[in-house]
Amino acid sequence: MDAPLHHCHACKSLKPLTEFKLREKDDQYGRKGDPTSKCTLCTLRNQKSRQNLKRKREPEEPTSVCVNNSLLPVDQDQFTALLANRAPDGSLRCSTRVTAEGVVGDTKSIAGITAGYVWEATGYRFTLVDSEYNVTCINR
C-alpha cells in the first residue's frame, strides 16, 4: 500500500507524509502530531533564504579601527591625535588605555573630560554610561 500523500503549500506538489515534519505542539496552525504545511525541503530552502537576507541586512564591521596594543596607556594628546587621524574615514572603533595624569576628579568627571576630547577630535558626541567598574562612552 502506498504512503498517504500530503500537499506542500510552498512548492504546490503532493508528497509522501514522510517528507513533512510533524508538529511538536498544538498551536494556531495545527495540532500536535499533524504534518506541517511545507515539506522539509521547502522549509530548509526558506530558512536558508531568511539567513541570507539577515546576513545582507547586518551592518559591516567598521572600516577604521585604532588599537593601542601596548600595555602602556597613552596620554590625552596622543589619544586625541590617534582619533583625529582615524575620524575622517566615517566609522571608528577604538580600544586603548588613556592616562588621566593632570586631570583632577573622580572617575566620572575624568571620563567626561575624555569624552570631550573625543568629541573635539572626531565630531562624535557621546553619552556616559556609569557602571560599578568603569565608565563607557556610547555614541549617540
SVG drawing of the C-alpha trace seen along z (x, -y; Angstrom):
<svg xmlns="http://www.w3.org/2000/svg" viewBox="-5 -70 59 72">
<polyline fill="none" stroke="black" stroke-width="0.4" points="0.0,0.0 1.3,-3.5 2.1,-6.1 -0.6,-8.8 0.2,-12.0 0.1,-15.5 0.0,-18.8 3.1,-21.2 1.9,-24.8 5.3,-26.1 6.1,-24.0 2.5,-23.1 3.1,-19.4 1.8,-16.2 4.5,-14.4 4.5,-11.4 3.9,-12.2 7.4,-11.1 8.8,-14.3 7.0,-16.5 7.9,-17.3 5.3,-16.6 4.2,-19.4 5.7,-19.2 2.9,-21.0 -0.6,-22.4 -0.8,-25.9 -2.9,-28.1 -1.7,-26.3 -2.5,-22.7 -2.5,-20.0 0.5,-18.1 1.4,-15.2 -0.1,-16.7 2.2,-17.3 3.4,-20.8 2.2,-22.8 5.6,-22.7 7.8,-19.8 11.2,-19.5 13.0,-20.6 10.9,-23.8 11.3,-24.5 15.1,-24.3 15.1,-26.5 13.0,-29.2 15.3,-29.0 18.4,-29.5 16.8,-32.4 15.9,-34.1 19.5,-33.6 20.9,-35.2 18.6,-38.2 19.6,-38.6 23.3,-38.4 22.7,-41.2 21.0,-43.4 23.7,-43.1 26.0,-46.2 29.5,-45.7 32.3,-46.0 33.7,-49.5 36.4,-50.2 38.5,-52.3 40.0,-50.6 42.6,-52.1 44.1,-49.9 46.9,-50.6 48.3,-47.0 50.9,-48.1 50.0,-47.7 51.2,-51.2 48.5,-53.9 48.8,-56.9 48.3,-60.5 45.3,-62.6 47.1,-64.4 48.3,-61.2 44.8,-59.8 43.2,-62.8 45.8,-62.7 45.1,-59.0 41.3,-59.6 41.7,-62.7 43.7,-60.7 41.0,-57.9 37.8,-60.0 37.6,-61.2 37.1,-57.6 33.4,-57.8 33.5,-54.9 35.6,-54.4 36.2,-51.7 38.9,-52.4 40.3,-50.3 43.1,-51.8 44.2,-52.9 44.4,-56.6 46.2,-58.2 44.4,-60.6 47.6,-62.4 46.9,-66.1 43.2,-65.6 41.6,-66.1 38.3,-64.5 36.5,-61.2 36.2,-58.5 33.0,-60.0 34.5,-63.5 37.7,-62.1 35.5,-60.1 33.6,-63.3 36.7,-65.2 38.0,-62.3 34.6,-62.2 35.1,-65.9 38.5,-65.2 36.9,-62.5 34.1,-64.9 36.7,-67.6 38.9,-65.3 36.2,-63.4 33.0,-65.4 31.2,-62.4 29.1,-63.2 28.9,-60.7 26.8,-59.9 28.5,-58.5 27.2,-55.2 28.5,-54.7 28.9,-51.1 30.5,-49.8 33.9,-49.2 34.3,-51.6 32.8,-54.4 31.9,-53.8 31.3,-56.4 28.4,-55.5 28.0,-57.3 24.6,-59.0"/>
</svg>
